Amino acid sequence: MVEKVTFFWFRRDLRLDDNVGLCHALKSNFKVVPLFIFDDEILDKLPEDDARVGFIHSTLEDISKKLREYDSSLLIKKGNPLEIWKNLTSEFSIQEVYCNHDYEPYAISRDKKVHDFLAEKNIKFKTFKDQVIFEKDEVLKDNGTPYTVYTPYKNKWLQNFQLIRDTKEYSTETMFDNFFKSSFDFPALRAFGFSKSSIMVRPYDFSMLSTYGETRDFPAIDGTSSVSPYLRFGLLSIRKLVKRAKETNAIYLSELIWREFFMQILFHFPQVVTESFRPKYDAIKWRNNKDELEKWCLGTTGYPLVDAGMRELNQTGYMHNRVRMVVASFLCKHLLIDWRWGEAYFAEKLLDYELSSNNGNWQWAAGTGCDAAPYFRVFNPSEQLKKFDKDLKYTSKWVPEFHELTYAQPIVDHKLARERALATYKEALK
């Protein structure tokens, strides 16, 4: 007789410890088969050496090695998730499927299809809140509508957080014997058509938390934690991270709340994926000069801080947050290139790419989003350089030729570009 099993579906929660859905799965009445699906819908859009795929693959390998200590293993599949679930239900006697909530439009649509199929088979599909402290409708205005301005959202978030007092952690290690006994083969990266990237995810470091507020705006200082890729793919628990931030640095905690703010914006207003949050801004007549876009992408605009940021991104998959604001503003305001073009380039390159934050921050920079910088605020990249990299340490690292005659001339004059941007926005918003 075929053994009845529960499945746990890993997605963006790649850890065994303090994983809500996994904890509940391990408490079920059946042995747990851990599963990860490499989704063709996502993989088909990525380059062969995408560093994020390699990072996910090596993380899954670590998980599988840990499971082998308990005579279990991770089942890896590649393809269309719905088709994979159809095959799995014929291979296993699945009683329940557990996973954690995902809030992006594609993921919501995917999960609904899987849920409906499993329901036809009388298989329960149970999902849990795991990647955020507050989700969906848990932080709303008093009238029941979602916040669209960060500060009141943050205040309500903190108020709600006080009520729960502490973030419960979901210990799992004592239940690892409840994993299904198996020895599934672990496929090599090349089996999926991918190769190892020269770009690597750097280790995270919390030693800077105590000084985060003073150092976070200066790109030459190693003043950030580099935790974002680990949070994006769920190698770290948001509950543990928020607890650490609450104990050490209120400004760092605010950044984590920004993440949840943009997640709930995407959940409540999914149209922001392709449209401006403020519809009237879709009337902006972007110049969309492809030659200028290419110079921005390559870091050859003639503005040292912009070029340094883009080269750092291209070579490492990272870009300092202060510099992200400068390069995004430059693309939208100085060059009048559609924010969606910049967002797409960041999505391709950033190791910590997350749809909600990437979209929210690009719309903020362009002035088109919720709680956005007003359209008449145009960062002066030369002044930003003086203010945040006055010793030119960051710039010299990424643009070593910037003081040479060979360095590119500015592709646009700041004063003229600012006036052009203001006139263009003003015309669109009439």
C-alpha positions in Angstrom: 0.0 0.0 0.0 1.3 3.5 -0.9 2.2 5.6 2.1 0.1 8.7 2.6 2.1 11.8 2.7 2.0 15.6 3.3 3.9 17.9 0.9 5.7 21.1 1.9 6.3 23.4 -1.0 9.3 25.7 -0.6 9.1 28.9 -2.5 10.6 32.1 -1.1 11.2 30.6 2.4 14.4 28.6 1.8 15.1 27.6 5.4 14.3 24.7 7.7 14.2 26.8 10.9 11.4 29.2 12.0 9.4 28.5 8.8 5.7 28.8 9.6 4.2 26.6 6.9 6.9 23.9 7.4 6.3 23.9 11.1 2.6 23.2 10.6 3.4 20.6 7.9 5.7 18.7 10.3 2.8 18.6 12.9 0.5 17.0 10.4 -0.5 13.3 10.6 1.7 12.2 7.7 5.4 12.2 6.8 6.4 15.4 5.0 7.9 15.4 1.4 9.8 18.7 1.0 9.6 20.1 -2.6 11.0 22.9 -4.6 9.9 23.8 -8.1 12.1 25.7 -10.6 9.3 27.5 -12.4 9.7 27.7 -16.2 7.6 30.9 -16.2 10.4 32.6 -14.2 13.4 30.7 -15.5 12.7 31.2 -19.2 13.2 35.0 -18.8 16.6 34.7 -17.1 20.1 34.6 -18.6 22.0 31.3 -18.4 24.4 32.5 -15.7 21.8 34.3 -13.5 23.4 34.6 -10.1 20.1 34.3 -8.3 19.4 30.9 -9.8 22.8 29.7 -8.6 22.2 31.1 -5.2 18.9 29.4 -4.9 20.4 26.1 -6.2 23.3 26.2 -3.6 20.8 27.0 -0.8 18.6 24.1 -1.8 21.7 21.9 -1.8 22.5 22.9 1.8 18.9 22.1 2.8 19.0 18.7 1.2 22.3 17.9 2.9 20.7 18.7 6.3 17.7 16.5 5.4 20.0 13.6 4.6 21.1 13.6 8.2 17.5 12.5 8.9 17.3 10.0 6.0 15.3 12.4 4.0 16.0 14.6 0.9 14.6 17.4 -1.1 12.5 16.7 -4.2 13.5 19.1 -7.0 11.3 19.6 -10.0 11.4 22.0 -13.0 8.5 23.0 -15.3 5.0 24.4 -15.0 3.9 24.2 -11.4 0.4 23.1 -12.2 1.6 20.3 -14.5 4.1 19.2 -11.9 1.4 18.9 -9.2 -0.7 16.9 -11.6 2.2 14.4 -12.0 2.9 14.4 -8.3 -0.7 13.4 -7.4 -0.3 10.4 -9.6 3.1 9.4 -8.1 2.3 10.0 -4.4 -0.7 9.5 -2.1 -0.8 13.2 -1.2 -3.2 14.1 1.6 -2.2 17.7 2.2 0.0 20.4 0.7 1.5 23.2 2.9 3.3 26.3 1.8 3.6 30.0 2.8 1.7 32.9 1.3 3.1 34.8 -1.7 1.6 38.2 -2.5 2.8 38.9 -6.1 0.1 38.8 -8.8 1.7 35.9 -10.7 2.1 33.9 -7.5 -1.5 34.5 -6.5 -2.7 33.3 -9.9 -0.4 30.3 -9.8 -1.5 29.3 -6.3 -5.2 29.6 -7.2 -4.7 27.2 -10.1 -2.9 24.7 -7.8 -5.5 25.1 -5.1 -8.4 24.5 -7.5 -6.7 21.4 -9.0 -5.9 19.9 -5.5 -9.4 20.6 -4.4 -10.7 18.5 -7.2 -8.5 15.7 -5.8 -9.8 16.3 -2.3 -6.3 17.4 -1.2 -6.1 20.2 1.3 -4.0 23.2 0.3 -2.9 25.1 3.4 -0.9 28.4 3.3 0.5 30.5 6.0 1.9 34.0 6.7 5.7 33.8 6.9 7.6 36.4 4.9 6.1 39.5 6.7 5.0 40.5 10.2 1.8 42.0 8.9 0.1 41.1 5.6 -2.9 41.9 3.4 -5.6 43.6 5.6 -3.7 43.5 8.9 -2.6 47.1 8.8 -5.4 49.3 7.6 -6.8 52.8 8.2 -9.6 53.1 10.7 -12.0 53.2 7.8 -10.8 49.8 6.6 -8.9 51.0 3.5 -5.2 50.4 2.8 -2.6 53.0 3.6 -0.9 54.7 0.7 1.4 57.0 2.7 4.3 55.4 4.5 4.5 57.4 7.8 0.9 56.7 9.0 1.3 53.1 7.8 4.5 52.8 9.9 2.9 54.3 12.9 0.0 51.8 12.7 2.4 49.0 12.0 4.3 49.8 15.2 1.1 50.2 17.2 0.0 46.8 16.0 3.4 45.3 16.8 3.1 46.6 20.4 -0.1 44.6 20.7 1.5 41.3 19.7 4.4 42.2 22.1 6.8 39.6 20.6 7.2 37.7 17.4 6.6 34.1 17.9 9.2 31.8 16.4 8.4 28.4 14.9 10.9 25.9 16.0 11.1 22.8 13.7 14.3 20.9 14.5 12.7 18.6 17.1 10.3 17.4 14.3 12.8 16.6 11.6 12.2 12.9 12.0 8.7 13.6 10.5 10.2 14.1 7.1 9.5 11.4 4.5 12.3 8.9 4.2 13.8 9.3 0.8 16.9 9.7 -1.3 15.8 11.9 -4.2 18.7 12.8 -6.6 19.8 16.4 -6.3 20.2 17.8 -9.9 23.2 19.8 -11.0 22.7 23.4 -12.0 23.5 22.5 -15.6 20.6 20.1 -15.7 18.3 23.1 -15.7 20.3 24.8 -18.5 22.1 27.2 -16.1 25.7 27.7 -15.3 27.5 29.2 -12.3 27.8 33.0 -12.3 30.9 35.0 -11.5 28.7 37.2 -9.3 28.3 35.9 -5.8 26.0 36.8 -2.9 28.1 38.2 -0.2 27.7 37.1 3.4 25.4 39.2 5.6 26.8 41.1 8.5 24.9 42.6 11.5 27.9 44.1 13.2 27.0 47.4 11.6 23.5 47.7 13.1 24.4 49.9 16.0 25.8 52.6 13.6 23.4 52.0 10.7 21.6 55.4 11.1 24.9 57.3 10.8 26.6 55.4 8.0 23.9 54.0 5.7 23.9 57.0 3.3 27.6 56.8 2.5 28.4 54.2 -0.2 32.1 54.1 0.5 31.4 52.8 4.1 30.4 49.2 4.5 27.5 50.4 6.6 24.7 48.1 5.4 24.0 44.5 6.4 23.9 43.0 2.9 21.0 40.9 4.2 18.5 41.8 1.4 19.1 38.7 -0.8 18.8 36.4 2.2 15.5 38.1 3.2 14.2 38.1 -0.4 14.6 34.3 -0.8 13.8 33.5 2.8 17.1 32.2 4.1 16.5 34.4 7.2 13.3 34.7 9.2 11.7 38.1 9.2 10.6 37.5 12.8 14.2 37.1 13.9 15.3 40.0 11.8 12.6 42.4 13.2 13.4 41.2 16.7 17.1 42.0 16.2 16.3 45.4 14.6 13.9 46.3 17.4 16.6 45.7 20.0 19.4 47.5 18.2 18.3 50.2 15.6 15.0 51.9 15.0 16.1 53.2 11.6 16.9 49.7 10.4 13.5 48.6 11.6 11.9 51.4 9.6 13.6 50.0 6.4 12.0 46.6 7.2 8.6 48.3 7.6 9.1 50.0 4.2 9.4 46.5 2.7 6.1 45.5 4.1 4.5 48.8 3.1 5.4 48.2 -0.6 4.2 44.6 -0.3 0.8 45.6 0.8 0.7 48.3 -1.9 1.3 45.6 -4.5 -1.3 43.3 -2.9 -4.0 46.0 -2.8 -3.1 47.7 -6.0 -1.7 45.1 -8.4 -2.1 47.4 -11.4 1.1 49.2 -10.3 3.1 46.4 -12.0 2.4 48.0 -15.3 0.8 51.4 -14.5 1.6 54.5 -12.5 0.1 54.4 -9.0 -1.3 57.8 -9.8 -2.9 57.3 -13.2 -2.5 60.9 -14.3 1.3 60.4 -14.5 0.8 57.9 -17.3 0.3 61.0 -19.5 4.0 61.9 -19.2 5.6 62.0 -22.6 8.9 60.1 -22.0 11.7 60.8 -24.4 12.9 57.1 -24.2 16.2 57.7 -26.0 17.7 54.3 -26.4 21.3 55.5 -26.8 21.0 57.4 -23.6 19.5 54.4 -21.9 22.4 52.3 -23.0 24.9 54.8 -21.6 23.0 54.8 -18.3 23.0 51.0 -18.2 26.8 50.8 -18.9 27.7 53.6 -16.5 29.0 56.1 -19.1 26.7 59.1 -18.5 29.6 61.4 -17.5 28.1 61.8 -14.0 30.5 59.9 -11.7 28.1 58.9 -8.9 25.5 57.6 -11.5 28.2 55.7 -13.4 29.7 54.3 -10.2 26.3 52.9 -9.1 25.6 51.3 -12.5 29.0 49.7 -12.7 28.7 48.4 -9.2 25.3 46.9 -10.1 26.6 45.3 -13.4 29.7 43.8 -11.7 28.3 42.7 -8.4 24.5 42.6 -8.4 24.4 45.1 -5.6 23.9 48.9 -5.5 24.0 51.1 -2.4 20.6 52.4 -1.5 21.5 56.1 -1.6 23.0 55.6 -5.0 19.9 53.7 -6.2 17.9 56.8 -5.6 20.4 59.0 -7.5 20.6 56.7 -10.6 16.8 56.2 -10.7 16.1 59.9 -10.4 18.7 60.6 -13.1 17.1 58.2 -15.6 13.5 59.4 -15.0 14.1 63.1 -14.6 17.4 64.0 -16.4 16.9 61.6 -19.3 13.1 61.4 -19.2 13.1 57.7 -19.7 10.1 55.7 -18.5 10.6 54.4 -15.0 9.4 51.0 -16.2 12.6 50.7 -18.3 14.8 51.3 -15.3 12.7 49.0 -13.2 13.1 46.2 -15.7 16.9 46.7 -15.8 17.2 46.5 -12.0 14.9 43.4 -12.1 17.4 41.8 -14.4 20.5 42.7 -12.4 19.7 43.0 -8.6 20.5 40.0 -6.4 17.9 41.2 -4.0 15.3 42.0 -6.7 11.8 41.9 -5.2 8.9 43.1 -7.4 7.1 45.2 -4.7 10.1 47.1 -3.5 11.6 47.6 -6.9 8.3 48.9 -8.3 7.6 51.0 -5.2 11.1 52.6 -5.2 11.1 53.3 -8.9 7.7 54.9 -8.8 8.9 56.9 -5.8 11.9 58.2 -7.8 9.8 59.0 -10.8 7.1 60.8 -8.7 4.4 58.5 -10.1 3.9 56.3 -7.0 2.2 56.4 -3.7 3.9 58.7 -1.2 6.3 59.6 -3.9 8.9 62.3 -4.0 7.2 65.3 -5.6 7.9 65.5 -9.3 9.7 68.8 -8.9 12.3 67.2 -6.7 15.2 66.4 -9.0 18.4 65.1 -7.4 21.5 66.9 -8.5 24.0 64.1 -9.0 27.0 66.4 -8.6 25.7 67.7 -5.3 24.9 64.2 -4.2 28.5 63.2 -5.0 29.8 66.1 -2.8 27.5 65.2 0.0 27.8 61.4 0.2 31.1 60.6 -1.4 33.2 63.7 -0.9 36.5 61.8 -0.7 35.6 60.0 -3.9 36.4 56.6 -2.5 33.3 54.9 -3.8 33.5 56.7 -7.2 37.2 55.9 -7.6 36.6 52.3 -7.0 34.0 51.9 -9.7 35.0 54.7 -12.1 38.8 54.8 -11.9 39.1 57.0 -15.0 36.6 59.7 -13.9 39.4 62.3 -13.4 41.1 61.4 -16.7 40.6 63.1 -20.1 39.2 59.7 -21.3 36.2 59.9 -19.0 32.9 60.5 -20.7 31.4 64.1 -21.0 28.1 64.5 -19.2 25.4 63.4 -21.7 23.0 66.1 -20.4 23.4 69.4 -18.6 21.8 69.3 -15.1 20.2 72.7 -15.2 18.7 72.2 -18.7 17.6 68.6 -17.9 15.9 69.7 -14.7 14.0 72.5 -16.5 13.0 70.0 -19.3 11.7 67.5 -16.7 9.7 70.1 -14.8 8.1 71.3 -18.1 7.3 67.8 -19.2 5.7 66.8 -16.0 3.8 70.0 -15.7 2.4 69.6 -19.2 1.3 66.0 -18.4 -0.4 67.0 -15.2 -2.5 69.9 -16.6 
